[in-house]
Structure formats: C-alpha cells, structure tokens
Amino acid sequence: MADFSIRSNQIEIMDDLDINGEVVPKTLKELMIINKLLGGNHVTISGIKNLLSNNHFSGREIRIADMGCGGGDILKLVAKWAEKSGIKVALTGIDANPNIVEYARENSRGHKNIEYLTGNVFEKGHTQEKYDIILSTLFLHHFDDSESAALLSEWKNQSRLGVVINDLHRHPLAYHSIKLLTRAFSKSYMVQNDGPLSVLRAFTKKDLKGILKMAGIDEFSLDWNWAFRWKLLIPSNGK
C-alpha cells in the first residue's frame, strides 16, 4: 500500500541515464499530452511572469535555463509565450540523458532561440553559468531532500532574477488519479511506472519548507495550483 506520510526513495525508470530506444520518444510524447491535459504547465509561465513583473529588464534579452528539460516542451511553451508577449529570450535546456536531449532538439526544430546541452546539473561547468531565470518543472522530486536543498541554493546563486519550481504535490487523490489515467491510456511502461511513483516522490508543503530551510533560503513564495502542483518562486539577489 502506498505510504503518503514520507517521500518515497524508490528510483524511477527515467532516472536511468542509459535509457534509450523507442521508449524514450513514446514516453516523452505521452508526458507532453498528460501535462497539457492536466494544465500543469501554466504554473511555469505564471512563475516567469511573476519574476519579470518584479524586475526591470528594459527590453533586453532574458536568458532562461530549464534544468532537467526533458523533451523540451516547457521551453517551446516559453518561446511561444515570449514571442506573443514581445519579450526577447535566449533559452537553454539541460538534461543528463543524451537520448532525451537528442529528442528535445528534434522536438524544438524551428525555434532558433532554444539550445540544448547534455550534462549533470551538479557538474561544475553547469553550476557556474549565469542565467536571468532558472526553471525546474517536474524535476526536483527526482532528488532526495539534501540534494534538492543543494540544487535550490545553487540555482538561486546562478540566477539574476530568480528560480521557478513547478512540481508535484504528494497526495492520495493525485496518486490514484494518475495511476488510473496511465493504466487506461498509456502505452509506455515507463509512464505507467513513473507516473504514480513520481507522486510518491513528490512534496507536501512541509517537505518543501524543510528543504528551503536546509538550503538557507528564507525569502520565497509557495502556492498550490491545479492539478496538484506547487509553484515555488525564489527571488535571487540580482547579481
């Protein structure tokens, strides 16, 4: 029986950086559809708007990085929103799985302001690069509390405006709903396994506040959004 009292430490199939083959595009396409249907992607765009509204960028190009970018769907969404809003952006997606990065590049063909890099977010080369805004969408829950705290602290230092976290709320209704949905409609064994497991690895408000305290971050905003998403905004020191 699922235990919702604590975060699960069970590893998802997607955490295997050697995963390749037909399952990769099949899984990423299904995840894109699920996230679109459930409406969770709006949380990231809303977070970007919040950070930009609190800062003066004088029409200059905004550098945005998506950590654990997956198939590139979020960056495509950001690119379309920015174009519609008349905002210049330079977008970078970073993922540790080269097969996923290859898919993301193909998926984003035609978006000249999006680039993708293969690399571990803990590697020194990636932690030293500066961006205006750092995004993390359905990525933070892949790490334990201490790793998550380290990432949040690093991302705050890497960003000039701030960090936007869009991640899952660990809740029985979210778990059983995604379990039914994936069993009924998914043809990817990875989605059927990782969908419900990702909820068990996700966060309660208490979890996130504990991680933020561990990271030494006391300035933030944390809001619940449909469907079972947290929007965590961490403003940077602006350097």
PyMOL commands that set and color helices and strands:
alter all, ss='L'
color gray80, all
select helices_A, chain A and resi 13-15+23-38+42-53+73-85+98-107+124-127+140-142+145-158+172-185+189-200+205-215
alter helices_A, ss='H'
color red, helices_A
select strands_A, chain A and resi 62-67+89-95+114-118+131-137+159-168+221-225+229-235
alter strands_A, ss='S'
color yellow, strands_A
deselect
rebuild
show_as cartoon
